[in-house]
């Protein structure tokens, strides 16, 4: 009788572990497909207007439309610059197209083009 209980518990534990491993494998696979889809997705540039250029801190204040890639509505906010040397050619009032990303907890402009 004692051996039968042990075998039953062992079988139940084995079944649970197998089900868990299967669920993890499916979830891991799904995650890879999502990551691949996001990685292959091209980020569109957003419209903005530079309100302030702060060369000392390497930041821009931008009044912008919706940032689709960040799920953010239009507003005015401060961004870091991935390439701080780009600040030398920018001034308040410039109309821009840009891409911002959240990098290491900060919003950073990673691409920028001044509109004529």
Buried (B, 14 or more C-beta within 10 A) or exposed (E): EEEEEEEEEEEEEEEEEEEEEEEEEEEEEEEEEEEEEEEEEEBEBBBBBBBEBEEEEBBBBBEBEEBEBBEBEEEEBBBBBBEEEBBEEBEEEBEBBBBBBEEEEEBBBBBBEBEE
